[in-house]
Amino acid sequence: MVKFDVFPEILPHVKYIWSIFLRHVETSDLLNEIDLTIGHGERSDIKISGDFHKCIEGRKYDHQSMFRDVPLFLTESGKPDYLGTAFYLINSLQEYDSDLEDKFGRFPYEASLQSRFECSTENLVVDYFRALFEQTSQLKSGLKWKDLPSGIFISHDIDLIRGALYEEGVWAIKKGRFDILLSLIWMEFISDPYWLNIDQIMNINDEHDVKSTFFWLVRNGKARLNGQEISNANYHFKSPSIQNTIQKVSHRGFFNGLHKSISTDSIQDEISQFQDAPEINRNHYLLMQLPNHYHQIEESGIKLDCTLGFAPYHGFRNSYGLPFQPFNMFEKRPYRFVEVPLHLMDATFRGYHFLEAEQAERIMIEFIESNQTNCLISVLWHNNFFSNYKYAPWLNVYKRVLMTCREMGLKSWNPRDIIENYLTNGGN
Ligand SMILES: [Zn+2]
């Protein structure tokens, strides 16, 4: 019997994180025979710290005042509170009352505890769960720790369809490849631009048994954000070529999702533009504020959101590698959707760190190699990086990443698999 001896106001939080912990343990009937207390007392087998209680009850979430030397809540006698800390990390509570913003209005990576403790590439929650298991004799003697096999989740944000003639054309001129320039011009002329390459992307993915997800922007043109101009799509969502492509994606067993634009439209407004309402979303620019974003996602009926990643840095924005249902702090229950954290994005390496493709490849492979368990590695590759010309080295990186994943035996997950496995009670 597991007994929860905690203040009633945080009982739902503790039960929630305990249920996530149990995913990592080979549970059996033995769990019912084990006597275990999870509580605030120093004699509890698993300890919940006063600091965690204060954090939740006082709604004070700033990591600077929460953690001193390590990102870990400690009890008054200095014992680790792994469950409380896991709850705090998984739900990105550090972002809840932060008014720090980068130039796009996002929670800045530099302000995060992942940056402060240099732990962005550590699946810290799993490390804490494992330590909890190892240090709790009742668990260790009767049950077995379970490392879940890692998988991959591949997706493509479709921001740019037009623009190849300029970018690839300049490249072709520099290389003296006027044959390529002419073919780019021809493609524009027949309204089949080079970056409308979704078929090619699906062909490559099919070679690796990957049914990926394409995120579409329904709004185009410029939007104003924090006093600056930002581009939404440079294509028309309603145009026949885009609509036909979206149909083709689903006919071939791939997936379409909403790429929520920078606008005052609600997610529902944007979903209503689709012929078949998508259940999947990622926000353009990964722009969101927590917890508002989670409220909006739930209200819209979206079942899978893929926005939780740091654009300027790869790794774990919430220090946890697997999909999860975030916890609604106001209603004290899990939200009715699954969040799939984003780990690796082409633009992080090229746009933020100005790396060469080969350098990015090394970092990505190293990340994948060190996360062969307990992680659904989420990779975002934009369609314009599937180019045989200017971005050809980046296409090669993508292919080698897929090959590496395959050699390691990582299964490719699609949104349907994820919802089935990670949304409890069908989200009701
Ligand atoms: Zn985008």
Residues whose N, C-alpha, C, O or C-beta is under 5 A from the ligand:
A	BS01	ZN	D157 D159 H284 Y285
